[in-house]
Amino acid sequence: MFSLSKILFLVLVIGAVWFGWRWYNRVGAVGRERLRERERRGSGKPTSTGGGNSPRVTAEDMEKCPECGAYVAPRSAVACGRPVCPYGR
């Protein structure tokens, strides 16, 4: 049947699962809040949760650097450190 040690072990397991679940939800909530705050600071205005007009993100084609062979976005590329790197001038 049930012994005291089995009951205590079951209570400890249930408690560990309960507190683990609460911790997991709290970490997720903090992460979501930080993401919302970062989006607010980045756009300069609060973000909407509805399907309204969301800000457009412009994509940029990647180009292969002729010197080092790395693919970079030309408008935001930085020099790779090689003397004849065409980016970062």
trRosetta pair geometry for C-beta under 8 A, 3 or more apart (Angstrom, degrees):
i j d omega theta_ij theta_ji phi_ij phi_ji
2 6 5.6 -132 -154 77 67 126
2 7 5.7 65 174 -55 114 101
3 6 4.9 95 55 6 77 102
3 7 7.2 -146 93 -4 40 88
4 7 5.8 -57 -148 38 33 111
4 8 6.2 32 155 -17 67 108
5 8 5.8 -54 -144 39 31 110
5 9 6.2 34 155 -20 64 107
6 9 5.7 -53 -145 37 30 112
6 10 6.3 32 154 -20 64 106
7 10 5.7 -53 -148 36 30 112
7 11 6.4 31 152 -19 64 105
8 11 5.6 -53 -147 37 33 112
8 12 6.3 34 153 -19 65 105
9 12 5.7 -54 -148 36 32 112
9 13 6.4 31 154 -19 65 105
10 13 5.8 -53 -146 36 31 110
10 14 6.3 29 156 -16 65 107
11 14 5.8 -55 -145 40 30 110
11 15 6.2 31 154 -19 64 109
12 15 5.7 -55 -145 39 29 112
12 16 6.2 31 156 -21 64 106
13 16 5.8 -53 -145 35 30 110
13 17 6.4 28 156 -16 64 106
14 17 5.9 -55 -147 38 30 109
14 18 6.2 32 153 -21 64 109
15 18 5.6 -54 -144 37 30 113
15 19 6.2 19 162 -9 66 108
16 19 6.2 -58 -141 43 27 102
16 20 5.9 30 157 -21 63 112
17 20 5.7 -57 -143 39 27 114
17 21 6.2 29 157 -21 63 107
18 21 5.9 -57 -152 34 26 110
18 22 6.6 23 153 -16 62 107
19 22 5.5 -50 -145 37 36 113
19 23 6.2 39 154 -20 66 105
20 23 5.7 -54 -147 37 30 111
20 24 6.2 33 154 -21 65 107
21 24 5.6 -52 -146 35 31 114
21 25 6.4 29 156 -15 64 106
22 25 5.9 -56 -149 38 30 109
22 26 6.3 30 153 -21 65 108
23 26 5.7 -56 -146 36 30 112
23 27 6.4 31 156 -19 65 105
24 27 6.0 -53 -147 35 28 109
24 28 6.5 27 153 -16 61 108
25 28 5.7 -57 -150 38 32 113
25 29 6.3 32 154 -21 66 106
26 29 5.7 -53 -146 35 31 111
26 30 6.4 30 155 -17 65 105
27 30 5.9 -54 -148 37 30 110
27 31 6.3 32 153 -19 63 108
28 31 5.7 -56 -148 37 30 112
28 32 6.3 30 156 -18 65 105
29 32 5.8 -53 -146 36 31 109
29 33 6.3 31 154 -19 64 107
30 33 5.7 -55 -148 37 31 112
30 34 6.4 32 154 -19 65 105
31 34 5.8 -53 -147 35 31 110
31 35 6.4 32 154 -19 64 105
32 35 5.6 -54 -150 36 33 113
32 36 6.5 34 152 -19 66 103
33 36 5.7 -51 -148 35 33 111
33 37 6.3 32 153 -18 65 106
34 37 5.6 -55 -146 38 32 111
34 38 6.2 34 154 -20 66 106
35 38 5.7 -53 -146 36 30 112
35 39 6.4 31 154 -18 63 105
36 39 5.7 -56 -150 37 31 111
36 40 6.4 33 152 -21 65 104
36 47 6.7 -133 -148 41 76 123
37 40 5.6 -51 -148 33 33 113
37 41 6.4 27 156 -14 65 106
38 41 5.9 -56 -146 40 30 107
38 42 6.1 30 155 -21 64 111
39 42 5.7 -57 -142 38 29 112
39 43 6.2 6 168 -1 66 111
39 47 4.9 -2 126 -36 128 140
40 43 6.7 -71 -143 46 22 92
40 45 7.3 -108 -150 102 67 21
40 46 5.5 -6 -119 -108 105 51
40 47 6.3 -109 -75 -10 69 88
41 44 7.8 28 -174 -71 27 40
43 47 6.7 104 35 -72 146 86
43 55 5.8 -163 -122 -21 124 154
48 52 4.9 13 85 34 154 126
48 54 7.8 -129 55 -88 96 73
60 73 4.5 71 100 -149 133 112
60 74 7.2 -142 171 35 123 75
60 75 6.1 -115 -133 25 152 111
60 76 7.4 135 54 12 166 105
61 73 7.8 138 81 -125 31 71
62 71 4.2 38 161 172 127 109
62 72 6.5 143 -154 66 83 16
62 73 6.0 -60 -101 -75 66 59
63 71 6.9 161 77 -149 23 68
63 72 6.4 -35 63 65 74 69
63 73 7.8 105 17 -122 81 20
63 74 5.4 36 19 -55 130 101
64 69 6.3 -17 -173 -152 102 45
64 70 7.5 161 -149 84 59 24
64 71 5.6 -39 -91 -92 60 70
65 68 5.0 8 96 48 131 80
65 69 6.2 -51 67 3 84 12
65 70 5.1 15 19 54 122 72
65 71 7.5 -150 -7 -84 79 19
65 72 5.7 48 -51 7 103 117
65 77 7.6 154 -81 -160 110 146
65 80 6.4 98 164 -26 169 139
65 85 6.9 -14 -168 -144 128 86
65 86 7.2 -177 -148 39 82 95
65 87 6.6 -74 -113 -3 112 122
66 86 6.7 49 36 -3 105 127
67 80 6.7 -176 91 47 119 134
67 82 5.0 -175 155 80 134 147
67 84 5.7 174 -103 89 131 86
67 85 5.1 -116 46 -99 158 59
67 86 6.9 169 -16 -3 115 80
68 80 4.6 -106 -10 134 152 170
68 82 5.9 177 -58 -10 103 138
68 85 7.0 1 -15 -105 109 102
70 80 6.5 151 26 -97 133 135
72 76 7.9 -146 173 81 91 67
72 77 3.9 67 154 -108 134 117
72 87 6.1 -35 104 -67 158 168
73 76 4.8 14 90 46 115 95
73 77 6.0 -175 72 -53 52 80
74 77 5.8 -33 -132 -7 25 120
74 87 7.3 -138 -140 -104 55 111
77 87 3.8 -61 116 -158 123 145
77 88 6.6 -98 119 -43 80 78
78 87 6.5 72 99 132 8 112
78 88 4.8 58 -169 -86 45 117
79 82 7.7 -147 177 40 90 59
79 85 4.7 121 -150 93 82 143
79 87 5.7 -178 -86 94 49 75
79 88 2.8 -107 -38 60 83 153
79 89 7.6 107 -72 -50 112 47
80 85 4.9 178 34 -110 86 143
80 87 7.2 71 -18 58 82 110
80 88 7.8 -176 -7 4 47 138
81 85 7.1 78 36 -26 25 147
82 85 4.7 120 63 -48 85 97
85 88 6.2 15 112 39 122 111
86 89 7.3 -44 -178 -27 42 116
